[in-house]
Amino acid sequence: MMKDIESRMKKTISVLKEDLTRIRTGRANASLLDHLRVSYYGSDLPISQVANLSVPEPRTIVIAPWEKPMLGTIEKAILASDIGITPSNDGVIIRLTLPELTEDRRKEFVKQVKQIGEKARVAVRNIRRDANEEVKKQVKDDGLPEDESKRRQDQIQQLTDQYIAEIEHVLERKEHDILTV
């Protein structure tokens, strides 16, 4: 049971990290495009599977499609996305130049980070609640001794505290990245 709880909490942390990659910092990062998908011969694929992504300069992402007809499709996907960057297509590659973040924009991003972090904390607490209910059910149905129940609930709380602390650490790093000029 504890391994299941821990694996669910680890999954929550990995989802948190994935969600945070979508919030840009002052530096270009190819992971900004990870969630964008393009139509390629009838299949929706991530951009990274139809083009080479590189970051030649701190504020520039270069997308070099493997096939020239994909330029327009990739450009449309970027324009339709929520990343707020206008692509520059020169017929061979697409350049994304990230504008310099203003102080207000940085604060907005920090607010988004905090909202995502709160969702992760709630998810971990929900896992704790479900696990504690399962332990209480075992006391009632299986005759689990009360002291064993208390010990398991304490272990569950320790895991919860550990993962909440890890969430805080991840959030602090992301906030630092955003606020660093």
C-alpha positions as a Python dict, from the first residue, in 0.01 Angstrom:
ca = {
    (1, 'M'): (0, 0, 0),
    (2, 'M'): (280, 248, 85),
    (3, 'K'): (451, 185, -250),
    (4, 'D'): (126, 267, -430),
    (5, 'I'): (87, 590, -232),
    (6, 'E'): (446, 690, -299),
    (7, 'S'): (418, 615, -673),
    (8, 'R'): (103, 829, -695),
    (9, 'M'): (282, 1115, -518),
    (10, 'K'): (584, 1079, -750),
    (11, 'K'): (347, 1098, -1046),
    (12, 'T'): (206, 1423, -903),
    (13, 'I'): (559, 1569, -885),
    (14, 'S'): (634, 1467, -1246),
    (15, 'V'): (307, 1626, -1366),
    (16, 'L'): (398, 1943, -1174),
    (17, 'K'): (740, 1959, -1340),
    (18, 'E'): (585, 1901, -1682),
    (19, 'D'): (329, 2177, -1625),
    (20, 'L'): (601, 2419, -1513),
    (21, 'T'): (804, 2367, -1833),
    (22, 'R'): (520, 2537, -2021),
    (23, 'I'): (574, 2861, -1830),
    (24, 'R'): (861, 3044, -1987),
    (25, 'T'): (1143, 3210, -1805),
    (26, 'G'): (1368, 3483, -1941),
    (27, 'R'): (1570, 3225, -2135),
    (28, 'A'): (1466, 3026, -2441),
    (29, 'N'): (1401, 2659, -2379),
    (30, 'A'): (1289, 2405, -2639),
    (31, 'S'): (1059, 2243, -2381),
    (32, 'L'): (823, 2541, -2432),
    (33, 'L'): (709, 2359, -2746),
    (34, 'D'): (670, 2012, -2593),
    (35, 'H'): (293, 2034, -2567),
    (36, 'L'): (244, 2156, -2927),
    (37, 'R'): (129, 1895, -3174),
    (38, 'V'): (123, 1913, -3555),
    (39, 'S'): (-61, 1703, -3811),
    (40, 'Y'): (183, 1480, -3997),
    (41, 'Y'): (38, 1236, -4253),
    (42, 'G'): (-285, 1208, -4056),
    (43, 'S'): (-125, 1170, -3712),
    (44, 'D'): (-88, 1437, -3443),
    (45, 'L'): (278, 1437, -3338),
    (46, 'P'): (488, 1658, -3110),
    (47, 'I'): (694, 1917, -3299),
    (48, 'S'): (1013, 1747, -3175),
    (49, 'Q'): (922, 1439, -3383),
    (50, 'V'): (897, 1629, -3712),
    (51, 'A'): (1175, 1886, -3672),
    (52, 'N'): (1504, 1961, -3500),
    (53, 'L'): (1473, 2210, -3216),
    (54, 'S'): (1773, 2413, -3106),
    (55, 'V'): (1850, 2716, -2890),
    (56, 'P'): (2140, 2899, -3060),
    (57, 'E'): (2098, 3217, -2852),
    (58, 'P'): (1958, 3280, -2503),
    (59, 'R'): (1629, 3420, -2637),
    (60, 'T'): (1590, 3232, -2968),
    (61, 'I'): (1450, 2890, -3053),
    (62, 'V'): (1516, 2755, -3404),
    (63, 'I'): (1290, 2491, -3557),
    (64, 'A'): (1429, 2307, -3862),
    (65, 'P'): (1162, 2074, -4008),
    (66, 'W'): (1279, 1751, -4162),
    (67, 'E'): (1049, 1808, -4459),
    (68, 'K'): (998, 2151, -4616),
    (69, 'P'): (615, 2121, -4643),
    (70, 'M'): (598, 2101, -4262),
    (71, 'L'): (706, 2468, -4226),
    (72, 'G'): (352, 2601, -4271),
    (73, 'T'): (194, 2336, -4049),
    (74, 'I'): (439, 2403, -3766),
    (75, 'E'): (396, 2779, -3804),
    (76, 'K'): (15, 2746, -3782),
    (77, 'A'): (44, 2526, -3471),
    (78, 'I'): (263, 2787, -3300),
    (79, 'L'): (27, 3072, -3393),
    (80, 'A'): (-274, 2876, -3263),
    (81, 'S'): (-100, 2789, -2936),
    (82, 'D'): (-100, 2977, -2607),
    (83, 'I'): (273, 3055, -2597),
    (84, 'G'): (226, 3408, -2730),
    (85, 'I'): (524, 3416, -2966),
    (86, 'T'): (501, 3503, -3335),
    (87, 'P'): (713, 3272, -3551),
    (88, 'S'): (945, 3405, -3820),
    (89, 'N'): (958, 3175, -4125),
    (90, 'D'): (1241, 3225, -4375),
    (91, 'G'): (1145, 2931, -4601),
    (92, 'V'): (1398, 2692, -4448),
    (93, 'I'): (1366, 2729, -4071),
    (94, 'I'): (1134, 2892, -3820),
    (95, 'R'): (1275, 3128, -3558),
    (96, 'L'): (1099, 3207, -3235),
    (97, 'T'): (1241, 3514, -3062),
    (98, 'L'): (1124, 3544, -2705),
    (99, 'P'): (1058, 3903, -2604),
    (100, 'E'): (1222, 4035, -2291),
    (101, 'L'): (997, 3977, -1991),
    (102, 'T'): (866, 4287, -1816),
    (103, 'E'): (839, 4301, -1438),
    (104, 'D'): (457, 4273, -1459),
    (105, 'R'): (479, 3971, -1691),
    (106, 'R'): (725, 3801, -1456),
    (107, 'K'): (483, 3855, -1166),
    (108, 'E'): (200, 3704, -1373),
    (109, 'F'): (414, 3398, -1443),
    (110, 'V'): (496, 3365, -1071),
    (111, 'K'): (121, 3372, -996),
    (112, 'Q'): (69, 3093, -1251),
    (113, 'V'): (348, 2892, -1089),
    (114, 'K'): (184, 2932, -749),
    (115, 'Q'): (-153, 2819, -886),
    (116, 'I'): (2, 2510, -1044),
    (117, 'G'): (187, 2441, -718),
    (118, 'E'): (-134, 2465, -517),
    (119, 'K'): (-299, 2210, -748),
    (120, 'A'): (-7, 1974, -687),
    (121, 'R'): (-31, 2021, -308),
    (122, 'V'): (-406, 1951, -321),
    (123, 'A'): (-341, 1636, -526),
    (124, 'V'): (-89, 1509, -268),
    (125, 'R'): (-331, 1584, 16),
    (126, 'N'): (-608, 1399, -169),
    (127, 'I'): (-381, 1097, -199),
    (128, 'R'): (-319, 1120, 178),
    (129, 'R'): (-692, 1142, 248),
    (130, 'D'): (-768, 837, 30),
    (131, 'A'): (-489, 638, 196),
    (132, 'N'): (-607, 729, 547),
    (133, 'E'): (-963, 628, 457),
    (134, 'E'): (-829, 295, 332),
    (135, 'V'): (-650, 238, 664),
    (136, 'K'): (-965, 324, 859),
    (137, 'K'): (-1159, 83, 640),
    (138, 'Q'): (-908, -192, 719),
    (139, 'V'): (-960, -129, 1092),
    (140, 'K'): (-1334, -162, 1048),
    (141, 'D'): (-1348, -451, 797),
    (142, 'D'): (-1030, -653, 855),
    (143, 'G'): (-985, -597, 1227),
    (144, 'L'): (-656, -410, 1189),
    (145, 'P'): (-530, -320, 1539),
    (146, 'E'): (-570, 47, 1636),
    (147, 'D'): (-197, 96, 1707),
    (148, 'E'): (-107, -46, 1362),
    (149, 'S'): (-363, 193, 1209),
    (150, 'K'): (-200, 487, 1388),
    (151, 'R'): (148, 377, 1275),
    (152, 'R'): (35, 356, 908),
    (153, 'Q'): (-134, 695, 926),
    (154, 'D'): (187, 842, 1067),
    (155, 'Q'): (385, 689, 777),
    (156, 'I'): (135, 833, 530),
    (157, 'Q'): (171, 1177, 691),
    (158, 'Q'): (552, 1156, 672),
    (159, 'L'): (530, 1075, 300),
    (160, 'T'): (288, 1362, 251),
    (161, 'D'): (521, 1605, 429),
    (162, 'Q'): (815, 1482, 221),
    (163, 'Y'): (634, 1536, -110),
    (164, 'I'): (487, 1873, -8),
    (165, 'A'): (845, 1985, 73),
    (166, 'E'): (960, 1861, -269),
    (167, 'I'): (680, 2057, -437),
    (168, 'E'): (792, 2371, -249),
    (169, 'H'): (1151, 2315, -364),
    (170, 'V'): (1046, 2277, -730),
    (171, 'L'): (831, 2591, -709),
    (172, 'E'): (1110, 2797, -551),
    (173, 'R'): (1349, 2698, -831),
    (174, 'K'): (1097, 2791, -1100),
    (175, 'E'): (1016, 3125, -934),
    (176, 'H'): (1388, 3201, -909),
    (177, 'D'): (1429, 3123, -1281),
    (178, 'I'): (1139, 3352, -1371),
    (179, 'L'): (1252, 3643, -1154),
    (180, 'T'): (1618, 3625, -1262),
    (181, 'V'): (1677, 3896, -1521),
}
